[in-house]
Amino acid sequence: MPTTKGKSRIEIVTSVMQANDRLAEQNRRRFAAAGVCAIDLIGSPGAGKTSLLEVSIPKLSGEMRAGVLAGDIATTRDAERIAALGVPVVQITTESFGGACHLEAGTVGQSLDKLDLDGLDVLFIENVGNLVCPAEFDIGHNARVVLLSVTEGEDKPLKYPLAFLEADLALITKTDLVPHLDVDLEALRRNVRKIHPRIELNMLSARSADGVGPWIDWVRRKVAGSTESRS
Amino acid sequence: MPTTKGKSRIEIVTSVMQANDRLAEQNRRRFAAAGVCAIDLIGSPGAGKTSLLEVSIPKLSGEMRAGVLAGDIATTRDAERIAALGVPVVQITTESFGGACHLEAGTVGQSLDKLDLDGLDVLFIENVGNLVCPAEFDIGHNARVVLLSVTEGEDKPLKYPLAFLEADLALITKTDLVPHLDVDLEALRRNVRKIHPRIELNMLSARSADGVGPWIDWVRRKVAGSTESRS
């Protein structure tokens, strides 16, 4: 989002955010009506969002029906990687929306029309790779996960606080690389909690599959919780 | 930048960009008058912008006088790391500008007042960690460098094209990690050139110092070029 110095800009930004929040509520009602738990994944480019889905979706198959909305500025690469898993996927390329640096509720709502929501239990929404702007927009999700790779450094939760404040779970990814880095995992954990003391926190490597189990259990709990709250 | 669907939003965004471009020209004139070459560094969180400066500034000392503007949403960590090198540094925290996800020309201009520009030959501007939004704003720089770490993956130039289109040099960082990754460096190079065929491209590791020489030579050429164009 641009800075908001003038009064007219503040008014415009406020009205944009209010319109977004109305559309987010519509999305949330659609998810509830269809019995779908929508999980928004945010993080920097290369934080490992698509790799996480590639390792998770096969593990969930048989017990729940998953679908994916993949957000990118350009290319359909992520959708192609997800489609190879045999689950429904819709690619949102924000180039047609002015190269937007995040997903908005309206863009997500339009894309939901292309999915059979009643045929899903969980919808993963892979946001545009950006640790800043996606955190500012409610897209109607039931839960939000922030991914931070160990290569990004332990100071990042302090430098990008909103992404961690607005998430229910922090996933520290690419832990297989830790032996080759100078990263301080204890400081990283401490910095996440300094910003959001009650956030859940898991560490994993999609490559080695270490730590994937607790993340899958978290997804199971979220999906079960959103089904219970409707019954 | 938010999406621009309504006419009034398009007008606002256009006027914001025009105001930015005017202020960018002012900055550029100040750099020229002071004989300073301003180099804007953009890239994702953790792409290695601060580490690059930590390894480069000591190598340039004795032959040119360097200063740094460090942009972040929150914290003064980068400025502290740079100050340890004994060069003038000003930290811009965009939290006071609404948590902006990029530097704008006006913000940079205000920060220039805190530096003795006449005492510098090169000013490194470390933009906010974000591979999307900083590329949209001219801040009056003489050259722009996009950093992409090998851990982010070879598809990123295609997914974040504007950052590569708007840069004069692409620096592929953290090459010491290549043996531990599945990244395809040849494809990465090809993808950078597909977006911007004439961009300069270097690979380096700030940690091992491999490849730092050609980058330092590029800085020397840019600084010499901007001095010549004034004499």
Interface residues (C-beta under 8 A of the other chain):
Chain A: M1 P2 T3 T4 K5 S8 R9 I12 V13 V16 S44 P45 G46 D72 I73 A74 T75 R77 T94 F97 G98 G99 A100 C101 E104 G106 T107 V128 G129 N130 L131 V132 C133 E136 S149 T151 E152 G153 D155 K156 L158 K159 Y160 P161 L162 K174 D176 L177 H180 L181 D182 R207
Chain B: M1 P2 T3 T4 K5 S8 R9 I12 V13 V16 S44 P45 G46 D72 I73 A74 T75 R77 T94 F97 G98 G99 A100 C101 E104 G106 T107 V128 G129 N130 L131 V132 C133 E136 S149 T151 E152 G153 D155 K156 L158 K159 Y160 P161 L162 K174 D176 L177 H180 L181 D182 R207
